[in-house]
């Protein structure tokens, strides 16, 4: 047993620093091992793809190859026929000759790569989700959920007045903040709820809420109080975007969008901009999340608004009821996601 009674005063500090260095080195080593594995899989897949193009390398050959590789490398998993097919698809999907280790997909675990291959067809979509997963450290479950909820298509699709109320470069950034629709499928709610109930549910699941809002959102407060000339005002939700260095005011409306909603949100945006925003911050923006909207009403309202804002809708599920009921249970999905194919 070690005796720390004679340890110098700075022992604990040095110990913590060394722990940090060891953990960082382990993470780097793990990333290198992962990249080496992906490069191996890509090279195997590329070989299979080239041989297939010349003929004679059908299913029977893959079965034989899987058996021979597993017999030779008994301690290694991943040489099943199905995984060899994934390797071939991997090489065909990322075939621009850049080293895999220099691409976003090269930073992901193999299970993430198989999700990209299974769930997406367009190379641009695969690249986008690979980059997002690598940047934000998404688990395989989160990656699957982001794809199912069509996150890429929803980002920047909200009608807004950002292009007229913000400088061009800032407008491009602000467009990345809003989604349409927001998918609150993690809430156990129905369509008929009060705004305060929706707000409370989002706060009860704040981690999921922040994930749906997107990377960079930090929660500041709910029902944030302002006193203006003796009158009390409370904005629903206030966030700060740590990457864009700006406040984001979110107002919730469970019903249909009305023109007065834009006026209320604009007032709150101006209030936060005046009371909280600092000189280094980008202009405050607002996002109104409502149950439904009329295109022309939104367009006229945004056209007359002087504060930068977007109008989005929300839903509790992206699938119709019949399709949702046909899905496997959550436990089955979790078990499937944890399974790594090895045997044909």
Secondary structure as GFF3:
##gff-version 3
##sequence-region A 1 344
A	DSSP	alpha_helix	11	53	.	.	.	ID=ss1
A	DSSP	alpha_helix	59	72	.	.	.	ID=ss2
A	DSSP	alpha_helix	81	93	.	.	.	ID=ss3
A	DSSP	three_ten_helix	100	102	.	.	.	ID=ss4
A	DSSP	three_ten_helix	104	107	.	.	.	ID=ss5
A	DSSP	alpha_helix	110	119	.	.	.	ID=ss6
A	DSSP	alpha_helix	123	136	.	.	.	ID=ss7
A	DSSP	alpha_helix	140	148	.	.	.	ID=ss8
A	DSSP	alpha_helix	151	154	.	.	.	ID=ss9
A	DSSP	beta_strand	159	160	.	.	.	ID=ss10
A	DSSP	alpha_helix	162	165	.	.	.	ID=ss11
A	DSSP	alpha_helix	168	175	.	.	.	ID=ss12
A	DSSP	beta_strand	182	183	.	.	.	ID=ss13
A	DSSP	alpha_helix	195	204	.	.	.	ID=ss14
A	DSSP	alpha_helix	206	213	.	.	.	ID=ss15
A	DSSP	beta_strand	217	228	.	.	.	ID=ss16
A	DSSP	beta_strand	231	241	.	.	.	ID=ss17
A	DSSP	beta_strand	246	256	.	.	.	ID=ss18
A	DSSP	alpha_helix	259	275	.	.	.	ID=ss19
A	DSSP	beta_strand	285	292	.	.	.	ID=ss20
A	DSSP	alpha_helix	295	304	.	.	.	ID=ss21
A	DSSP	beta_strand	309	315	.	.	.	ID=ss22
A	DSSP	alpha_helix	321	326	.	.	.	ID=ss23
A	DSSP	alpha_helix	330	338	.	.	.	ID=ss24
###
